[in-house]
Amino acid sequence: MNTEDELKEMEWWVSIPKVELHAHLNGSIRNSTLLEIARELGEKGTIVFSDIEHVIRKNDRKLHEVFKLFDLIHVVTTDHKTITRITKEVVEDFAAENVVYLELRTTPKRNDAIGLSKRSYMEAVVDGLRSVSSNNLEINFSGADLETFSKSQTKMRIIVRLLLSIDRRESTASAMETVNLALEMKDMGVIGIDLSGNPTVGDWKNFFPALKFAKDQGLSVTLHCGEVPNSVEVQAMLDFLPGRIGHACCFQDEDWNKLKSYKIPVEICLTSNIRTETISSVDVHHFGNLYKENHPIVLCTDDSGVFSTNLSTEYALVSSAFGIGKMELFQLARKAVDFIFAGNEVKMELKKVYDAAARTLKHHTSTKSICCIKLLVATTMFPEKKTVDAATLVAVGTRGTVGNLLMKEIEYYKRLESDIGCDSDEKRGGSRFWCGLGLFKLKWQKKMGNSGINDKFLPKICMIVDAAECHHNRHQHRHENKIPGLITIFLKLTLSNIRSSEESKE
Ligand SMILES: CNc1ncnc2c1ncn2[C@@H]1O[C@H](COP(=O)(O)O)[C@@H](O)[C@H]1O
């Protein structure tokens, strides 16, 4: 893909409504803001800026380094004014990429030296939410005014709810204080509790009483679970039946079995897991298996500032790494509404947003390009064998994403190839392909009433070639995703033939 195509592709991921359920406030700060605040503190002599600058700018951090960075961030950000500012900016950044519902989590902090209590920290966060509304962005964060909010059609809109995090370094008493604060702040948009922090620190037994109390009092609970190997803790956490869990990177078979049988939704943080090396590479990430098995999952950023990502990028990454089409991922984003902690009223509001978006996006799934591909592949070779296992061959004009339909076609031809035991390019008949293309041109003319292959059509074929090569390279070792060379070759041939035919006409 060239840069222009990549930009268009990215625009699409930005344009779909998204739900973000795992974002830490202090992990989502803009780098520019962090540097600006650190520089100011450096000028006041509170910190030595040059000691900090390179730590902030560093991009590849292992898990233990990430927690060192958070300690540093907290030194820089933990005063009321800054908390209000970063909350506002973080929400604006999510809204700007069409996140329509955000559950923002943060750890209420206390610092007696500057008169900061857990409560005043959270009030500063709420002040940040209040200051979000502007000429082109409307926020709903308390639920009270949802009806008026849903009527506003002119501005960008975002619904935000808060989760209070318990840091694994905290005592049981401190965790309980956070839960009580969450209960007191229910009418300010606080709907749940998160357990997070360095996973190598602290003991589940310390947090259990506070988490159980939270659950008993009607707060939703999400847990960072299995970020490092600890099967005893993972089993205990799953038996707690949290509303959701985050990460699930270091799971054993028994943990997967339990997670799946309890159907606990998983917040997937792909870039975070790869950057912190809790998962070795994208293609072995458990997203693939959970998606295939239809387990409840939601794509999230974790710490968009720390890991230099955003939610649209996470969707694009999943699409290219796992070969999942745009409309499938749109549906995945829509499904995330079922796993939010806010109540039915908000869920219904969000479903309306998705229904409206679906009507618009329908036009983006081009049936024309699907017809093209179908005709290309079906007429490429072995026309006399077209009846083999015909039931699996996608019918001309079938609707669906290009990637999805192409994969079905490839499956069919893979089977056909093994049925007839054909392995040489000559036997496959390169020249016969051109006849196929002729037929294609004919049908295209008839069907679309235009003059054969034209500029409008060409990029769509290019896109398919790109897709085929991309799958082929990234998943060579994974049988189910392996695209046989046969198809790749023919699609490549198609493209070069089209190009040379176009060039010779000019
Ligand atoms: C990399 N994966 C992760 N695993 C566990 N905890 C994480 C985390 N990323 C962030 N946090 C938790 O969130 C805090 C920062 O935001 P707040 O100060 O609360 O807004 C970190 O200090 C850590 O406790």
PDBQT file of the ligand as one rigid body, heavy atoms in Angstrom, charges set to zero:
ROOT
HETATM    1  C1  LIG A 601       0.982  -1.937  30.828  1.00  0.00    +0.000 C 
HETATM    2  N1  LIG A 601      -0.140  -2.506  31.467  1.00  0.00    +0.000 N 
HETATM    3  C2  LIG A 601      -0.561  -2.152  32.724  1.00  0.00    +0.000 A 
HETATM    4  N2  LIG A 601      -0.693  -3.120  33.642  1.00  0.00    +0.000 NA
HETATM    5  C3  LIG A 601      -1.071  -2.830  34.906  1.00  0.00    +0.000 A 
HETATM    6  N3  LIG A 601      -1.351  -1.594  35.329  1.00  0.00    +0.000 NA
HETATM    7  C4  LIG A 601      -1.235  -0.588  34.452  1.00  0.00    +0.000 A 
HETATM    8  C5  LIG A 601      -0.850  -0.825  33.110  1.00  0.00    +0.000 A 
HETATM    9  N4  LIG A 601      -0.852   0.350  32.467  1.00  0.00    +0.000 NA
HETATM   10  C6  LIG A 601      -1.214   1.287  33.399  1.00  0.00    +0.000 A 
HETATM   11  N5  LIG A 601      -1.432   0.717  34.595  1.00  0.00    +0.000 N 
HETATM   12  C7  LIG A 601      -1.828   1.351  35.868  1.00  0.00    +0.000 C 
HETATM   13  O1  LIG A 601      -2.320   2.653  35.605  1.00  0.00    +0.000 OA
HETATM   14  C8  LIG A 601      -1.558   3.652  36.264  1.00  0.00    +0.000 C 
HETATM   15  C9  LIG A 601      -1.434   4.873  35.408  1.00  0.00    +0.000 C 
HETATM   16  O2  LIG A 601      -2.683   5.504  35.277  1.00  0.00    +0.000 OA
HETATM   17  P1  LIG A 601      -3.417   6.264  36.489  1.00  0.00    +0.000 P 
HETATM   18  O3  LIG A 601      -2.349   6.938  37.327  1.00  0.00    +0.000 OA
HETATM   19  O4  LIG A 601      -4.173   5.244  37.265  1.00  0.00    +0.000 OA
HETATM   20  O5  LIG A 601      -4.287   7.263  35.810  1.00  0.00    +0.000 OA
HETATM   21  C10 LIG A 601      -0.209   2.969  36.502  1.00  0.00    +0.000 C 
HETATM   22  O6  LIG A 601       0.489   3.552  37.586  1.00  0.00    +0.000 OA
HETATM   23  C11 LIG A 601      -0.614   1.539  36.776  1.00  0.00    +0.000 C 
HETATM   24  O7  LIG A 601      -0.999   1.389  38.119  1.00  0.00    +0.000 OA
ENDROOT
TORSDOF 0
